Amino acid sequence: MRQAGTNLPKVGRYNQAVVLEQIQRADGISRLEIAEHTGLTPQAVSGIVRRLIDEGIVREDGASRVNAAGKPRVTLRINADAGRTVGIHFDPAELACVVVDLLGRPLATLRAPTPASLDPDDVVAAMAGLVEDVLRAADVPRELVLGIGLASPGPIDQERGMVVSPPKLAHWTRVPIKQMLSEATGLPVTLDNDSTAAAIGERWAGAGRSVANFAYFFFGTGIGGGLVLNQQVYRGGSFNAAEFGHMSVQPDGLECYCGNRGCLETVVSPAAVVAEAQRRLSAGGASVLAERFRADPASVDNAAIRDAAAQGDPLATGVLEQAARHVATAVVNVVNVTDVDLVVLGGHGIRHVEQLYVDFAQQAVATRVMSRHIRVVEVALSPLGADAAVVGGAALVLHSTYSPQLSSLLEH
């Protein structure tokens, strides 16, 4: 889909972002091709490209194919080494940290358990330590770092840079985590919901690179989501859109911490999968896990369930397939409401069972979506896998600086 710039005055920053995104998404592109794709005049494109080259963000990569008049077109590419960004994914169970180049390619990734205290000061100190470690591991000098992108559990107060009472984080009422992390590291920080960050990561370096409309389902400790509509990240009125984990899939189901009943998260989260397996084992279900459950119920965790399913155990397989069917229903609902072209599934919460979820969702959209007779909606596994949110965190810095947002046209 064509993404248009505008030749009206006072929109230079937006047009620069449009041009830069064309260069970032293409594997080499000429000035004339950018003008053709955006609707900007060749003169406007040339001026913007010159500024980007002067800033070191874009480089010329020699002459390439010739045009109709026989003149060579100079290929433009992102100068991936012009800077680095750091991404942090804050999950209640695990901290992940990555440093990437300007194409979103990871140079080093580190993980560590989230401090057991879950105290904000302890968590921020652990994050700052990971930043130092990952920069050292990648041999990246701090002066090359453009900033840190923090992907955090929501809800998020974007204006104040706060995490506001996340359901799985007691005592995090209104924590100014953006300021705290910036002070701890000495680097600028961009903050966003972890699911939105993962969707941005997909747009920069994953399955959504060339897709105008896609939905991203993020599976972590909980279930979240992100939406890109008409090439714009859709955030909603409070910047907390796409809470896919809180769609009701069982109207008479378990009460959720959000106040709803039968939310997707109550039947699909890692904790919910374990609880369902243990419920079936308590009821006497036949399984290779039965003896293990009798000896120590807590030993029947996600890893044990996945391993049993891989061996063909009917109870473990049934639990995972039930979860996958619920995800498929949620995917159908999202596609029917948004009419997206692609649905991406990712995150560490479905590690090792990803294909099962993709297969169930693909079958559902092929047979249950209203638009199925018009076109096929693809369901894809994130190529970023369990790193989607942390790479998305790093991409937040690039996205906030360089990605075209229609809202920028309204700024004074």
Buried (B, 14 or more C-beta within 10 A) or exposed (E): EEBEBBEEEEBEBBBBBBBBBBBBBBEBBBBBBBBBBBBBEEEBBBBBBEBBBEEEBBBEEEEEEEEEEEEEBBBBBBBBEBBBBBBBBBBBEBBBBBBBBBBBEBBBBBBBEBBEEBEBEEBBBBBBBBBEBBBEBBEBEEEBBBBBBBBBBBBBBBEEBBBBBBBBBEEBEEBBBBBBBBEBBEBBBBBBBBBBBBBBBBBBBBBBBEBBBBBBBBBBBBBBBBBBBEBBBBBEEEBBBBBBBBBBBBEEBBEBEEEBBBBBBBBBBBBBBBBBBBEBBEEEBEBBBBEBBEEEEEEBBBEBBBBBBEEEBEBBBBBBBBBBBBBBBBBBBBBEEBBBBBBBBBBBBBBBBBEBBBBBBBBBBEEBBEEBEEEEBBBBBBBBBBBBBBBBBBBBBBBBBBBBBEEEEEEE
